[in-house]
Amino acid sequence: MTDKNLYGPWAVVAGGSEGVGASFAHRLADAGINLVLIARKPGPLEETADRARARGVEVRTLALDLLGPGAPDKVRAATDGLEVGLLVFNAGANSYGHEFVTGDLDRVQGVLDLNITAQLALTHHFGALMKERGRGGILLVGSLSGYLGQAQISVYSAAKAFSRVFAEGLWLELRPHGVHVLELVLGVTRTPAMERAGLRMDLPGLRVAEPDDVAREGLEHLADGPVHIAGGNGPAAEKRSGFPRAELALAAHEASRRLLPPSS
């Protein structure tokens, strides 16, 4: 169980309304840690907040699009005066899947802003405060997609690769100051977003993780940074890091195509 005496009394969970984010919220609440939950959809956000409050902690919610104007300032204003000892950034997503050269650059920019710019802004703010206090934890939720380029999600994969390397550097910078940093790398996970996308998670041999299991893994390994591969996907990450790159990329491309819903 995450120790609130080690990290502090409050946690911020960005992307905390459903799926893995909701599982983080519930596990942190069980540890007696108060929560600030951030998500775009007010309905699921309040449902998750109510379930956390039933566990006996204080919960504040912020229905906010992290790509909206002034979003980081709104997060800072909502948390001023709180000792935030944990930041869980679970808001990254592939918001636009498309071939790059024929795609809409504004929407491509949105993928970068969510997965990189927003993450950096929150990490910069809360990480500086944790460093000053000499304790804290930052957990960035990554993806196995960041280990190999893939068609239609080339920008998302690149953003997730950036996030992992960033986490490694941040870990080196903050570990002397008592702040834990971890990138939790997820494979295929049974989340509402994946189900809404119609991805086929019943394929023979496909390793599918449950949100609560990966949230538990992340919190258990928060002090073991800089990177933890969740759901038993370590061998897959190692393979994707190898050579020759052309053969690996082609094999991953064929595997990814099998996940897509049947074309109508």
N, C-alpha and C positions, 0 to 999 in steps of 0.2 A: 504494500500500500504506500502511496506517495506521502511523504512526511511533511506536513504543513509547518512543523518546527524547523525543518531544513530549508524549505523554499520560501515560506511566507503565507499569509492568510488569504491572499486573493490570486486567482488565475484568470487570464483573458483567453478565451477560446474564439478565434476567428473562424467562421464556418461552423458554428456550434449548434445548428438547428436540427440536423438529422444525420443518419449514417454514422460514420466514424466520429464526427464532431460531437454528436449527441452522446456517443459512448464515452468519449473523453469527459464530457460534462458530468455524466452519472458517476464515473469512477472517481473523479476529483471530489464530487459532492460526498461520496461515501467516505472519503478521507478527511472530511470536515473542512474542505477548502471552499471559500466563497467564490462566486463566479461572476464574470462579466461575459455574456454571450453575445456574439456579433454574427448576424446573418441577414440576408436580403428579405426572406419571407417571414412576415410577422407571425403568421399562424403557427407553423412548425416551431418557430423560435420560442413562442410563449408556451407551447406544449412541453418542450424540453425543459424550459425554465421551471415550469410547475412541478415536473417530476423531480427536478433537482431540489427545489424548495422542500418537497415532501421528505427529503433526506436530512433536513434540518439546517441547511445553509442559506445564506443570503445570496440572492441572485439579481443582478441587474441585466437588462437586455438593451440592445442597440440594434434596431432594424435599419440596416445601413448597407448600401452598395459600396464596396470598397473602391470601385472605379468612379464613384461620384465626386463632384467638386468638393474639396475640403474634407474628404473622408478621414485622413489621418488626424486632422485637427479636431474633428468630432470625437474620435476615439480618445484622444488625449484629454479633451474636456470632460468626457464621461468617466475617466479614471483618475482625474486629479484628486490627490488626497488619499488614494488607496495604495497600500503597499502590495504591488503586483509582483509576486515572486515567480510566477510561471506564465509564459506565453506559449500557446499552442496555435500555430498557424496552419489551419486545415482548409483555408479558403481557396487554395489553388485548384484550377480545373481547366480542362480543354474546352473553352467556350466557343471555339470555332475550328472545326475540322475541314480543311480544304487544301487542294493542291496550291502550293505557294504562289507560283508565277501567275496564275489566273485568279488568285484570291483578292479579297478586299483588304487593302493595307490598314484601313482603320480598324477592322475587326481583328486583324493580326496583332495590331498594337494593343488591343484589349487583352489578348492572351498574355502578352508581355507585361502589361501593367498589373494584371491580377497576380500572376505567378512570380513576378520579380519585383516590380516597383512597390506594390502594396506591402509585400512581405518585407522588403528592405526598410520601408518607412516605420512599420511597427517594431521590427527588430531593433532598429536604431534607437527609437525612443525608449522602449522598455529595457533593452540591453544596457543602455547607459545608466539607468537608474539601478539596475541589478549590480552593475560593476561598482557603483558608489557604495551600495550596501554591503557588498562582499558576499552575496549569495543570490541564488536564483536558478531558473532553468528555462531554456528556449528549445521548443520542439517544433521542427519544421516537417510537415508531412510531404514526402516526396513520392516518386513513382518509378517503377521499373522501366517505364518508357524513357526515362532519362539516361539509360545505359546504351541506347542504340537508336539511330535515326530511323524514322518510320514515315512512310508515305501518308499524306493527308494530315498528319499531325507533326510535321517536321519542326514547326516553331514551338509547339508544346513540349516535344521531346527535348529540344535544345534548352528551353527554359528550365526544365527539371534537371538537366545536366548542370546548368549554372547553379541551381539551388544546392545541389549536393556539394559541389566544389566550394561554394560560399560557406556552407555549414562547416566544412573542414577547416577553412581559414578562421572562421569565427570561433570555433572550438579552441584553436591554438591561441587566439587573442584573449579569450575570457577565462580559460581554465586556471590561470594563475590567480584569478580574482574570485574563485569560488562559485563561478557560474557555469552550470552544465549546458552543453549544446549538443543536440542530436537531430540528425535528419532520419526520420522513420520512412523507409522506402516500402511502399505498398505495391503488391501485384494486383491481380484481379480480386476485387473485394465486392461482396454482395451489398451494395448500397442502393438507396432509392434512386439516386441519379443514374446508376448503371442500369437499373431495371427500367427506368423511364426511357433510356436510350435503346432499349430492346436488345441489348447485347446477349449473346447466347452463352449462358454460364452452365449449361448442362452437357457440354462436350466431353466425350470420354477422355480421361487423363488430365483434364484441366484442373489446376489447383486454384480453388476459390476460397478466400478467407472471409470470415465473418467480422463485422465492424467491432464488436466487443472484444474479440480476440486480439485484433491488431492494436486497439487502444490500450489493452492491458500490456501487450508486449512493449509498446512505446514507453509507457510510464515505468515499467520494470527496468528498462534499459536506458533511461534518461541519463544516468550517470556514466554510461558506457559509450559515450560518443567517440568519434563524430558521426558515425553512420551505423544504423542497424537495419538489416533487411528482414521485413516481417513476413509471416505466413509460410516459412520454410522455403523462401525463394532465393536463398543465398547462392545455391549452385547455378540458378538461371542468371543471376547478376554476374557471377564470375564468368560464365560462358559468354555473355553479351559483351564482356570487357576484353575478349580475346581477339584473335586474328585467324584467318583473313577476314577483313571487314565486309567485303562484297558478299561472300557466302553467308555470313551471319545476318547481314541486313536482308538478304533475299529470303532466308528461312524465317526470320521474324515477321517479314511482310506477309508471307503465306499464312503463318499462324494467326496474325492479327485479323486477316480477312475472314477466317473461320468464325471469329467472334461476332462479326456483324450480323444483324438480322437479315433473313432472306429477303432478297430484292423482290418487289412486287411486280 
